[in-house]
Amino acid sequence: MNKNRSQWLRKAIKRLLLPKLKELGFEQRPLYDLERESRELVVSFPFGRHFRQVQNGVEIIEVQMWGGGWAEFRVTFGLFPAVGIYGDSAWDKGVHYSIDEAELSVLPIHMDLCRRGTKGGFFRIWYWPWQTPKPHDYERLVMDVVALLPQVDEALKTGKLGPNVYSPNLELKKFLNKKNFWQ
């Protein structure tokens, strides 16, 4: 049953969301060769990544499916600078990533598209146990996400976060930079 729901969701994303990203100027690219060797990444990112060249780098949007087989997905995005970026995590400290290796996981700040009033998370259909979702329910869910894309565009172009855009990294940075935090 969950497999059908995941297939319905994937079809709705292909039919409704991906063409809209293309219309906004994003180019779909497959995962990098090394990433395609990972079953987890292939299942989680069946649509690859979406890139839009801008003056100061490349804007990236990732549509990530929930890897556990549930019919859920999320949209994450960010700006990868033209000069590249140095990794700052424990496993890639000091490693330089060029624009040809652009991906969201190495960015210090990225953003999530989310339902209003939530902080990140996956988009999914809510239903009672005695209800059975149908394909049109997944199309409606994806159409709702497509309606939020102007907020993604605004956040990428101006840095202004709309009511459905959340940045966990940005919130942490604001929290740590409060004057009295370390005192």
C-alpha positions as CSV (number, residue, x, y, z in Angstrom):
1,M,0.0,0.0,0.0
2,N,2.8,2.5,0.9
3,K,4.6,1.7,-2.3
4,N,1.5,2.8,-4.4
5,R,1.3,6.0,-2.3
6,S,5.0,6.7,-2.9
7,Q,4.6,6.1,-6.6
8,W,1.5,8.5,-6.7
9,L,3.6,11.1,-5.0
10,R,6.6,10.7,-7.3
11,K,4.2,11.0,-10.3
12,A,2.6,14.1,-8.9
13,I,6.0,15.7,-8.3
14,K,7.2,14.9,-11.8
15,R,4.0,16.2,-13.4
16,L,3.5,19.4,-11.2
17,L,6.6,20.4,-9.3
18,L,9.5,19.7,-11.7
19,P,8.0,21.6,-14.6
20,K,7.4,24.6,-12.4
21,L,11.1,24.5,-11.3
22,K,12.1,24.5,-14.9
23,E,9.8,27.4,-15.6
24,L,11.6,29.3,-12.8
25,G,14.9,28.7,-14.6
26,F,16.2,25.7,-12.7
27,E,18.1,23.0,-14.6
28,Q,17.7,19.4,-13.4
29,R,20.9,17.5,-13.0
30,P,21.5,13.9,-11.8
31,L,23.3,13.0,-8.7
32,Y,27.1,13.0,-8.9
33,D,28.7,9.6,-9.9
34,L,29.9,8.8,-6.4
35,E,26.5,9.6,-5.0
36,R,24.7,7.2,-7.4
37,E,26.6,4.4,-5.8
38,S,24.7,5.0,-2.6
39,R,21.2,3.3,-2.6
40,E,20.1,5.7,0.2
41,L,20.9,8.8,-1.9
42,V,19.3,7.3,-5.1
43,V,16.1,6.6,-3.2
44,S,16.1,9.9,-1.3
45,F,16.9,12.1,-4.4
46,P,15.3,10.4,-7.4
47,F,15.0,13.8,-9.2
48,G,18.6,14.8,-8.7
49,R,19.2,18.4,-7.9
50,H,18.0,21.6,-9.5
51,F,20.4,24.4,-10.3
52,R,19.9,28.0,-11.4
53,Q,23.0,30.1,-12.3
54,V,23.1,33.6,-10.8
55,Q,25.7,36.3,-10.7
56,N,27.2,35.3,-7.4
57,G,27.0,31.6,-7.6
58,V,24.4,28.9,-8.2
59,E,21.0,28.5,-6.5
60,I,20.2,24.9,-5.6
61,I,16.9,23.2,-4.9
62,E,16.7,19.6,-3.7
63,V,13.4,17.6,-3.6
64,Q,14.1,14.8,-1.1
65,M,11.8,11.8,-0.7
66,W,11.5,10.1,2.7
67,G,13.8,7.1,2.4
68,G,11.7,4.9,4.7
69,G,9.2,4.1,2.0
70,W,6.6,6.6,3.2
71,A,5.0,9.0,0.8
72,E,6.6,12.1,2.1
73,F,9.0,14.7,0.7
74,R,10.7,18.0,1.5
75,V,12.1,20.9,-0.4
76,T,15.5,22.3,0.7
77,F,17.4,25.1,-1.0
78,G,20.3,27.5,-0.8
79,L,22.9,29.6,-2.6
80,F,26.3,28.1,-3.3
81,P,28.9,30.8,-3.8
82,A,30.7,31.1,-7.1
83,V,34.1,31.0,-5.3
84,G,33.2,27.7,-3.7
85,I,33.1,27.0,0.0
86,Y,35.3,25.4,2.7
87,G,33.8,22.6,4.7
88,D,33.5,23.2,8.4
89,S,32.2,19.9,9.7
90,A,34.2,17.2,11.5
91,W,34.6,15.1,8.3
92,D,35.4,17.8,5.8
93,K,37.1,20.6,7.8
94,G,39.2,22.7,5.4
95,V,38.1,20.8,2.3
96,H,37.4,23.2,-0.6
97,Y,34.2,22.5,-2.6
98,S,34.1,24.2,-6.0
99,I,30.9,25.2,-7.8
100,D,31.2,22.0,-9.8
101,E,30.7,20.1,-6.6
102,A,27.8,22.2,-5.4
103,E,25.3,20.6,-3.0
104,L,23.3,21.8,0.0
105,S,24.9,19.5,2.6
106,V,28.1,21.5,2.6
107,L,26.5,24.9,3.0
108,P,26.6,26.5,6.5
109,I,23.2,27.9,5.8
110,H,20.4,26.4,3.8
111,M,16.6,26.7,4.0
112,D,13.6,24.4,4.1
113,L,10.2,24.9,2.7
114,C,7.6,23.9,5.3
115,R,4.0,24.1,6.3
116,R,3.1,27.4,8.0
117,G,3.8,27.3,11.8
118,T,6.3,24.4,11.5
119,K,10.0,24.3,11.5
120,G,11.1,22.2,8.6
121,G,10.0,18.7,8.1
122,F,8.4,16.6,5.3
123,F,5.2,17.3,3.4
124,R,2.8,14.5,3.7
125,I,-0.9,13.8,3.6
126,W,-2.6,13.5,7.0
127,Y,-5.6,11.1,7.2
128,W,-7.4,9.0,9.7
129,P,-6.6,5.3,9.9
130,W,-9.9,4.4,8.4
131,Q,-9.3,6.7,5.4
132,T,-7.4,5.7,2.3
133,P,-5.6,8.4,0.4
134,K,-6.1,8.5,-3.4
135,P,-3.8,9.8,-6.2
136,H,-5.6,13.1,-6.3
137,D,-4.7,13.7,-2.6
138,Y,-1.0,13.6,-3.6
139,E,-1.6,15.9,-6.5
140,R,-3.3,18.4,-4.2
141,L,-0.4,18.2,-1.8
142,V,2.2,18.9,-4.5
143,M,0.0,21.7,-5.9
144,D,0.1,23.2,-2.4
145,V,3.9,23.1,-2.4
146,V,4.0,24.6,-5.9
147,A,2.0,27.5,-4.6
148,L,4.8,28.1,-2.0
149,L,7.6,28.4,-4.6
150,P,7.4,32.2,-4.8
151,Q,8.6,32.2,-1.2
152,V,11.6,30.1,-2.2
153,D,12.4,32.5,-5.1
154,E,12.1,35.5,-2.7
155,A,14.4,33.9,-0.1
156,L,17.0,33.0,-2.7
157,K,16.9,36.5,-4.3
158,T,16.6,38.7,-1.3
159,G,17.3,36.6,1.8
160,K,13.9,37.4,3.2
161,L,12.3,34.3,4.8
162,G,8.5,34.0,4.2
163,P,6.1,32.3,6.6
164,N,6.8,28.9,5.0
165,V,10.6,29.1,4.9
166,Y,12.7,27.9,7.8
167,S,16.4,27.9,8.2
168,P,17.6,25.7,11.1
169,N,21.2,26.9,10.6
170,L,20.2,30.5,10.5
171,E,18.1,30.2,13.7
172,L,21.0,28.5,15.5
173,K,23.4,31.2,14.3
174,K,21.0,34.0,15.6
175,F,20.7,32.1,18.9
176,L,24.5,31.8,19.4
177,N,25.2,35.4,18.4
178,K,22.9,36.9,21.1
179,K,25.1,39.2,23.2
180,N,24.5,37.5,26.6
181,F,24.6,33.9,25.4
182,W,28.2,33.1,26.3
183,Q,28.2,35.3,29.5
